[in-house]
Amino acid sequence: MKKVLITGGSGLIGRHLVPMLKEKDYSVRLLSRRPLHDNGTPSYLWDPEKGEIDPRALDEVDFIIHLAGLNIGEKRWTPSRKKLIVDSRVRSGELLLDRIKSRKQKLQAFITASAIGYYGSLSSDTVFEEDAPAANDFLGQTCQQWESIADRFEEFGVRPVKVRTGVVLAKKGGALSKLSQPVRLGVGALLGSGKQYMPWIHIDDLCRIIIHILEDPKLSGAYNAVAPEHCSNSELTRKIARQLRRPLWLPRVPAGLLRLIFGEMSVMLLEGSRVSSEKVREAGFSFHYPELEKALADLIGPKK
């Protein structure tokens, strides 16, 4: 039985990924900053800031899936908050790298979460593929530093993979809950121009991509985890309203108001370009939810 260690396993992605791995007969364990007492999955403590990790967590591990990182959209991006966002990703990855190196442990793969923020916070006509350079803004540089840790695992014969994820749609938690709640209450509105693209993915497809990459030893490098269908903020909002059978009465939320409320972080709401999923599909992955209508019907549509 192959052993998988997951960091950030109590987050949105981890909560879905753990049972899917167990269904495929993987032995799963978690690294956590605090004790976890649910779902029967063994958990071990670590503290990346202090450079501490329970060594038992790494015993006989075949794969590490590194999902840990401070929520990038939770608070305004003050200078101190930006530092915490970067450190939570980079220092935790460096700690894992250091321990694997010192133990001379033979991992089969190190899979790290990344984000389409790698390509920057901008709206353009470009459809970004994995060979595009990192953007020279906060999100782009954060993702580049984040991914550089995974690349260093290759020095020790470990297959490195970087999964660049779009907006994750799930039944509970994540972006969809925040986007759909105003619509449910009758106060849904487009953000800014509404023309900015929002590359998205159903949570099940995201977890299936991670497992697909984990199981294919030929796959390494960066992969965009986004659905094939491109969608703007306007299209997403209107399709949410259609699934919920609610009207959209309000005008657009002005970009200036969003900048006032969220500061620099508002770029996540106001800017967005298309991102290609061709590489992961060429690697043999088939989406269960390639179209937004199908994904929303599964997640928030009326019960059948």
N, C-alpha and C positions, 0 to 999 in steps of 0.2 A: 504494500500500500504506500503510495507516494505521499510525502509529508509537505504541507504548505504552511508557511508562516505569513500572517497578514498583519500589517500595521494599519491603524485607523479602521479596524474591523467593526467598530461600533457605529460608524458613520453610515450615510445613506447607501453608498455602494457596497460597503462591507456587509451590511445587514442582509442584502439580497444575494451577495456572492457566496457567503458561507454556506447556506443550505444547498445552493446549486452545486458547489464543490463536493459536499457530503453525498449528494445524490449520485455523483459520479465516482464515489468510493475513494475520495481523497481524505487523508487524515489532516484536519485543520486545527491550527492553534493561533492565538492572537497575542499581539504585543499591545499593552495598554498603559496609560499613565496612572490609572487607578484600577482597583480590583473590579472584575466583571463577574456577575453571579447569575448569568442567564444562559439559555440555549444549550447548556452542556458542552460548550467548546472550551478547552483548556486555555487559560490566559496567563500571561506572565507580565511582570511590571518592567517598565523602562522609563528613563528620564533623559531625553537627548540633551537638554540644557546642562545637566550634570555629568553627561557621558556615562550613564549607568544603564545596564541592561542585564536582566536575569539570564545567565549563560545557558540555562536549561532550555530556553526558548529556541535556541539554534541547534540543539542536538539532533543530528541525523536529518536535518531539513533538506529537502530537494529543491524547493522553490521559495522565493520571497516575493510577495505582492505588496508593494509599498504604497499605501493609500493615505498615510498620515499627512496632515497639514492643516494649519489654521484656516478657518472659513474665510475665504477672500472677500465675500460679499456681506459680511455680518456688520461691520462698522466702517466709519469714514476712514480714508487712507491718510491718517496723520503720519509724519515721519516715523514715529515710534511704532505705529501699527504696521507700516510697510516693513520695518525691520523684523517684526515678529512673524509676518507672513513669509518672508524669505527664510529666516532662520528655522522656522518650524519644518520647512521642507529640506533645506540644505543640510542643516546640522544633524537631523535625524538620519538622512541618507548617509552622511559621512560616518556616523556611529556604526551603522550596519556594515559599511564597507570596511571600517577598521577592524571590527570583530571577525568578519569573514576572513580577512587577510591574516590576522594574527593566529586564527585557528587553522589556517591552511585548509579551509573547508571547501569541498567540491560541490558547489551549487550547480543545478542544471540551468536555472534562469533567474534573473532578477528583473521583475516587471514593475515599473514605476508609473504611477499616475502622473499625467501632465495635463495640459489643457490647450484648447485652440487659441487661447490668449497668446501662445507662442508667436502667432502671426501678427499680433498687434491689435490695438483698439482703433480700428478704422473701417470706414465703409468705402469699398472700391469695386471695380468691375472684375478684379482678379478672383479666380477660383483657386484657393491655396492648396497645394499639394505638399507632401512631406519634405521635399527637397528645398523648399523655400527657406530663406534665412530667417533667424529670429528677429522680431521687430525691436527697434531701439526705444521702447517705452517700458513702463513699469512691468506690465504683464509679460511682454516679450522677454525681457531680461530675467524676470523671475523664473519663467519656464526654462529658459536656457540654462540657468544655474542649477535648477532642479534636475534637468535631464543630464547635465554633465556628470552627476554622481553615478547614474546608471552606466554611462559610457565607460567609466573607470573600472567597473566590474569586469569588463572584457579583458583587462590586463591579466586577470587571474583565471582566464578560461571560462568565465561565466557568460552565458548568452544574455545581453542586455536588451530590454524592450521598453519603449516609451509610448504610452497610450495617451494620445491627445484627445481629450474628451470635450464634447460640446455641452449644450444645456441638457441636463439629465431630467427626463420626464418620468415621474413615479407617482403611484397612487397617494402615498403619504410622504410629506417632506419634500424638500428640494424646490425647484423653480416652479413647477406646475401648481403646487398649492398656493404660492404667492401670486401667480398670474391669474388663477381661476377664482380665488376668493372675492376680489372686487367685482368680477362678472356675476358671481352668484348673488351678490348684494345689490346688483343693479347699478354699480358705479364703475364698471369696466371702461377702459379708455386706451387708445393707442399711445405709445410713448414717443414723444418727439415727432419726427416726420412719419414714423411707422414704416419707413422704407428700409431701415437697417435689417440686414439678415440676422437670423438667430439659428445657427447650426444646432441641431437637437438630436437626441437619441433616446429611445425607450430604455429604461433601466434593465430590462431582460436582455436586450440586444447588447448593451454595454458589458454585462457580466458574461454573456456568451462569447463576445470578442476576447475578453481576458482569458477565458478557458480555452478558446480555440488557439490563441497564441501560446498559452502554457503547454498545450499538448502537441504542438508542431515544432520540433527542434530546428527546423529550417528557418523559422521566422525570428528576425531580430531587427533592431533599429526602431524607427518611429512609425506609428500607425495612427491615422485619424479615426477616432471613434465617433462618427456622426452618421446620421441616416442619409441615404442617397438623395432624398427630396429636399431641395432648397426652399426655405420658408422665411418670409419677412416677419417683423413684429406685427404688422397689420394683419397678415394672413393667419398667424398663430392666434392672435387675440380673437379674430372673427370666427375661427374654427372652434375655439374653446367655447365661445358664446353659442355657436350652433349646437354643439354637443350638449351644453347645459340648457338649451332652449331658453336663452335669456337674450334680451335686446341689448344693443350698445347705444346708449343715448348720449353719453357725454362726449364733448370734443376732445381732441388730443391733449395730453398733458404736455405743456410747453417745455422745450428743452431747457430753457433758462431756469424754470422752477426745479427741474430735476437736478441741475447743476448746483442750485442753491441748497437743496436738501442733502444731496449725497456728495457734493464736492467732486474731487477727481474721480471717485468711484463711479460717477454717473456715466462714464464712457462705456461701462459694461452694458448699460441700458440703451444708450443712444447711438452706438456704433456697432457695426458687424458686417462681415463679408462672407461670401460663400466658401465652404471648405469641402474638398473632395474626399469621398470614401472609396475611390477606385482601388487604391492599393490593398486595402483589407479584403475587398471583394475578389481581387485577383489572387489573393492568398487563400482562396477557397471558402471564405465566410459568406453565408447567406443570411440576410436580414429577415427576421420574422415580422418586423414592423418598418418597412421601407417608406411608407407614406404616413403623413401626419394624421389624416382622417382615421386610419386604422389604429394608430397608436392612441389617439385621444378616445376613440370608441372603447378601447380596452380599459383605459385608465379612469375616465370620468363619464363615459357614456351611460345611458339608461340601462338598468339591469334587464337582462333578458330571461 
